[in-house]
Amino acid sequence: MSIKKFEILCIDNGGYCVATEINSIIIRLKHNNKLWKTVTIKNEDEIYDEKLKISCKISQIETNPDTVNSAIIVSTSGESKQLEEFRINIIKYFKNERFDSIYILDDDISKDFASTLYPEINSIENLLRKFLIQYFSTKLGPQWWDMIADSDKRKKVSQRKNVNSIFFETTKMDGKEEPLVDNKAYLIDFDDLGDLIYQTSAGNLTINDVIQKVEKCNTIDELKDLKDNLQKNIKKYFSEFEKIKFQEKWQTLKDTRNLVAHNSIIDRNTYDKALKSLSDLKKFLEEQNQIIRSIKVDPNEIDSLQENYEESSLLYKQIKKSELALELSKYCDWSKRCQRKFAGKKNFIVNILGGKGFDFNYSDSVLNELVNDGFVEIYDWIDPDDNYPKQEAIKIQKPLDELVKKE
């Protein structure tokens, strides 16, 4: 079995540690019966436990005496099984020795856990993505993304769509630029994919949409129909996912994935729990992807979803890039003439464009496209007199004339 390493940095900021020299630290450490089985001092800076097969070496590190009293690096090594539990105990020991701050520098145990989990989490993510693409694109048609994705997901796609990859290139079709592949589902995050199952409501109605629909209801039955229509996707379309407690298991993997992605510390309990969720979901999603071609959707549900989407589109127009560029030019010119200190993003999106009937979220996503293309900068404006709170402001970086003329 290969030898693993676990290394920590222990800092005494306040000068409260009893032992500060290496030899005294080693002696105190050797006599802690809760840590060791059969321990001997191997060198003046190292001890070794023959039974646990664990070595522990202490080294001192230079510090700034004005800010830190003393600092040591504790390097332990041993076989995985023994070191897995020992790493927790050694941290507790040095915390009890009154070291104020302890930092983990190397952790081969967590690295091994992460190396096992990451490819499995990646596989599960793509299994769900595969299912969602097949389900929504074939049941709802080419507009499925606009029907299902909320503003946050659309915003992410807008910000990330210019990734330098051959799969993100476009080609001309009937005189119009079209993407080689529809890659939107590949530009959202792990938790966003789960949201499409258990969080997003059918029709993806906004609060304003709901208010408008409530006002149109004249009978109890119409209100009941509206209530049914507002159910989460998992209630309306994915009942099988609800039966296996999909949301709970997906969120477990979401938390674990964050630990893996950020090289964080992973303990045995977290590892085992993630493996159980991975096993359950892998089997389930593989089955769902096998039967997807035969899954049928109630035509009435699809009609209802399509109706919600069309009504929402009628209520709030989607601005073209050329229209937004023109409105932004006029807004920034007006701000200068009025000697305003900044051109506020919220004012532009909500009052200027919203006042003309343009959808807030869609306008925001188009504005982000201009940011990504280098035409516009969004920055935080801070009032030097501290009379107003921090606000997002817009600055034009390149002339917008070519965008105005383009469409």
RARAFEN-V546841 format. One record per pair of residues at least 12 apart in sequence whose ideal C-beta (glycine too) atoms are under 7 Angstrom apart, sorted by the first residue. I is the first residue (numbers start at 1). J is the second residue. D is the distance in whole Angstrom. If there is no record, write none. Layout:
i,j,d
I,J,D
I,J,D
//
This chain:
i,j,d
1,79,5
1,80,7
3,77,5
3,78,7
3,79,7
4,77,7
4,78,7
4,79,7
4,80,5
4,83,5
4,108,4
4,109,6
5,75,7
5,77,5
5,106,5
5,108,5
6,76,5
6,83,6
6,87,4
6,106,6
6,107,6
6,108,7
6,109,7
7,73,6
7,74,7
7,75,5
7,105,4
7,106,4
8,74,5
8,91,6
8,102,6
8,103,7
8,104,6
8,105,6
9,71,7
9,73,6
9,103,4
9,105,6
10,71,7
10,72,5
10,74,6
10,94,5
10,99,4
10,102,5
11,68,6
11,71,5
11,99,6
11,100,6
11,101,4
12,69,5
12,70,5
12,98,7
12,99,5
12,100,6
13,68,6
13,69,6
13,100,4
13,101,6
14,69,7
14,100,6
15,69,4
16,98,4
17,70,7
17,97,6
17,98,5
17,99,6
18,97,7
18,98,7
19,97,7
20,70,5
22,44,7
22,45,5
22,58,5
22,60,6
23,44,6
25,58,5
25,72,7
26,41,6
26,45,7
26,47,6
26,58,6
29,47,6
29,56,7
30,47,5
32,93,6
35,89,6
35,90,7
35,93,6
36,49,5
37,49,6
37,51,4
37,52,5
38,50,5
38,51,4
45,57,6
45,58,5
45,59,6
52,78,7
52,82,5
52,86,7
53,78,5
53,79,6
53,82,6
54,76,6
54,78,4
54,82,6
54,83,6
54,86,6
55,76,7
55,77,5
55,78,7
56,74,7
56,76,5
57,75,5
58,72,6
58,74,6
59,72,7
59,73,5
60,72,6
61,73,6
74,90,7
74,94,7
76,90,6
80,109,6
80,112,7
83,109,6
84,109,5
84,268,6
87,107,7
87,109,6
104,265,6
107,265,6
110,265,5
110,266,4
113,266,4
113,271,5
114,260,4
114,266,6
117,256,6
117,260,6
117,274,6
118,260,5
120,278,5
121,253,6
121,257,5
121,260,7
121,278,7
123,282,7
124,253,7
124,278,6
124,281,5
124,282,6
124,285,7
125,190,5
125,193,7
127,282,7
127,285,4
127,286,7
127,289,6
128,193,5
128,285,6
129,185,5
129,193,6
130,289,6
131,285,6
131,288,5
131,289,5
131,292,6
132,185,6
132,193,7
132,196,6
133,185,5
134,292,5
135,292,6
135,295,7
136,148,6
139,297,5
139,302,7
140,302,7
140,305,7
143,309,7
145,184,5
146,309,7
147,204,6
147,305,6
147,309,5
148,196,6
148,200,6
148,204,6
150,200,6
150,204,6
151,361,3
153,188,5
153,192,5
154,361,7
154,365,5
155,364,6
155,365,5
155,368,6
156,187,6
156,188,6
157,184,5
157,187,5
157,188,7
158,365,4
158,368,5
158,369,6
159,368,5
159,372,6
160,187,4
161,187,6
162,372,6
167,180,6
167,181,6
167,183,6
168,183,6
190,254,6
190,257,6
191,254,5
194,250,4
194,254,7
196,233,7
197,233,6
197,234,6
197,238,6
197,241,6
197,246,6
198,232,6
198,233,7
198,234,4
198,246,6
198,247,4
199,232,7
200,233,5
201,230,5
201,231,7
201,232,6
202,229,6
202,231,6
202,233,6
202,236,5
202,305,6
203,229,6
203,305,5
203,308,3
203,309,7
205,230,7
205,308,6
205,312,7
206,312,7
209,312,5
209,315,7
210,230,7
212,315,7
213,226,6
214,226,7
229,304,6
236,301,6
237,297,7
244,280,7
244,284,6
249,277,4
249,280,6
249,281,6
252,273,6
252,274,6
252,277,5
253,274,6
253,277,5
253,278,7
256,270,6
256,274,4
316,357,7
316,358,7
316,359,4
317,357,5
317,358,5
317,359,6
318,359,6
318,362,5
319,353,6
319,358,5
319,362,7
319,363,5
319,366,6
320,407,5
321,366,6
321,369,7
321,403,6
321,407,6
322,403,6
322,404,5
322,406,6
322,407,4
324,363,7
324,366,5
324,367,7
325,400,4
325,403,4
325,404,5
326,404,5
327,352,6
327,353,6
328,348,7
328,394,7
328,400,7
329,400,5
331,343,6
331,348,5
331,352,6
332,394,7
332,396,6
342,381,4
342,393,4
343,393,6
343,394,5
344,391,6
344,393,6
345,378,6
345,392,4
345,393,6
345,394,5
346,391,7
346,392,7
348,394,6
349,363,5
349,364,6
374,397,6
374,398,6
375,396,7
375,397,6
375,398,5
375,400,6
375,403,7
376,394,6
376,396,6
376,397,6
377,395,5
377,397,5
378,392,6
378,394,6
379,393,6
379,395,6
380,392,6
381,393,4
//
